Amino acid sequence: MPITETGTPLKRIYIEDITGYEGQTVTLQGWLYNKRSSGKLHFLQLRDGTNTIQCVVFKGDVSPEVFEEADKVTQESSIQVTGVVKEDKRSPLGFELGVTDFKILGEAVEYPISPKEHGVAFLMDHRHLWLRSSRQHAIIRIRAEIIRAVRNYFDNQGFTLVDAPIFTPNACEGTSNLFETDYFDDKAYLTQSGQLYMEAAAAAFGKVYCFGPTFRAEKSKTRRHLTEFWMVEPEVAFMDLYEDMDLAEDFVCYIVRQVLKNRRSELEILERDISKLEAIQKPFPRITYDEAIEIIRKHGPEEEHKSFPWGEDFGGDEETIISQQFDRPVFIHHYPVEIKAFYMKPDPNNPKYALNVDMIAPEGYGEVIGGGQREDDLQVLISKIKEHNLPMEAFNWYLDVRKYGSFPHAGFGLGIERTVSWLCGLHHVRETIPFPRLMDRLSP
């Protein structure tokens, strides 16, 4: 706790709590966000991580030494400010601080990120400092709110959190987009997904989810791709595809509600069109892969869209065309089984289609959820592993889930960064995570 020169404790508070201290003398500690001077007045913008407040230093209220100290303080220096909390209706907080004492705790050298425009590469090189800006601060707070909503939703729905490993012993779907690493005398891979482990966990706990980082070595420089990203993956025993969609729909609506409820001010800082988020309500439209192709052929702007071939997966352009027809997320289900992973269950009524689903976010933000019903027949799964030329011995433990009491089950994965990008209205996912990892970026 800070003390005065006479040894008296000062009442140090956080800016977010300032409303309860009108007329009282308090002490704030933080960093100088901005400053301007006008004759006998210095206006200091102080941020402490919880919010920002204007601190007014009037020459007649402080000693000459303090006034001079406030004049020379540099941007992002850490400071301690004592003063009286005063109402100021012009301030977003509704209050300002009339300064009676001021102290520099840690003087900053010339700060590299100035109010002028900087290129993306420069800002990414200084990502550790860029996080201090009001825009990045708002994005990361919204990200934290999304993560809190994710955990609260599943915890309150009776799910058990089961942590999946980061190191995996096999390449479940080929090695082309997996990071390989030495593991003592063996090889290991950084996980792409915790799904297979959640299938085993669902046989033990019924309703489970894992939440953690996943890795894709995709040589992609699109605005939707990171090499390291976070994903939440629920898996539920005795659930079918349609119940899976019900769960995903309710889950996403809950996340959006929590962000609107608790982070509206951050959305306003980002100038997000909040009305578009308020439209995110159940039910979400549900269309088949075949219906999605018809939308692409009808509304696609390019000639190749007019004859988009059946059997191809959708890319970013196609997802954008589909999403533009709806004001909320849309489910696309029953893709051709050939373009889906070996563990997807074929529709027993028409085996050329898989019981899978993707959720496409509106406004062109692409796929935020992918999932479906898993193959629960042991012999079919064995044949699928052989068809995909995967090492059978690597899946012995996975096959045990079918050998010892097989059961229908389904689940999905939601990517946190794409969800942040959508809810914040961002053009690129690089701003959605504190320290992004891209194909050409491993630092800071």
Number of C-alpha atoms within 10 A of each C-alpha: 8 14 12 10 7 6 8 9 12 15 14 17 15 17 21 14 10 21 13 9 14 15 13 13 18 21 25 25 21 22 26 22 21 15 17 10 13 8 7 10 16 21 20 25 19 27 24 19 14 11 16 22 22 22 24 19 26 18 17 11 15 15 14 11 10 18 22 13 13 23 17 9 19 20 21 21 20 21 21 20 23 22 22 18 22 18 15 13 10 9 12 11 17 13 21 24 29 21 27 23 18 21 15 20 13 14 14 15 10 11 11 13 16 9 7 5 8 11 7 11 10 12 16 19 13 15 19 13 14 18 19 17 11 17 16 20 19 22 27 19 15 24 24 14 19 24 18 14 20 20 17 13 17 17 14 9 10 11 20 18 19 18 15 21 15 17 15 17 17 20 20 21 16 12 12 12 15 21 17 19 12 9 11 7 6 8 13 19 20 22 24 23 25 25 21 17 18 26 24 20 24 24 21 12 16 19 25 26 28 25 22 17 20 19 21 20 18 15 14 14 12 11 15 17 20 27 22 20 21 19 24 22 23 29 32 26 21 16 20 18 24 16 16 22 24 13 16 22 20 15 16 23 19 19 21 20 16 17 23 19 10 13 18 16 13 22 21 13 15 17 12 17 13 15 8 13 20 13 12 20 17 13 13 19 13 17 14 15 22 15 14 22 23 18 18 23 20 13 16 20 12 10 9 11 19 16 14 16 11 12 14 12 14 17 10 14 15 21 23 21 23 26 25 14 13 15 17 22 27 22 24 23 26 21 24 21 19 15 12 16 16 23 19 22 26 24 17 10 7 10 12 13 22 27 26 30 26 25 27 23 27 24 20 18 24 26 26 22 23 20 25 28 28 27 23 21 15 15 12 14 20 16 13 17 18 12 10 13 11 17 14 13 10 13 16 12 13 16 20 13 20 19 14 9 9 17 16 17 24 28 30 25 24 24 18 24 26 28 24 24 23 23 25 27 18 18 13 17 21 21 21 23 20 16 17 20 18 20 15 10 14 10 13 11
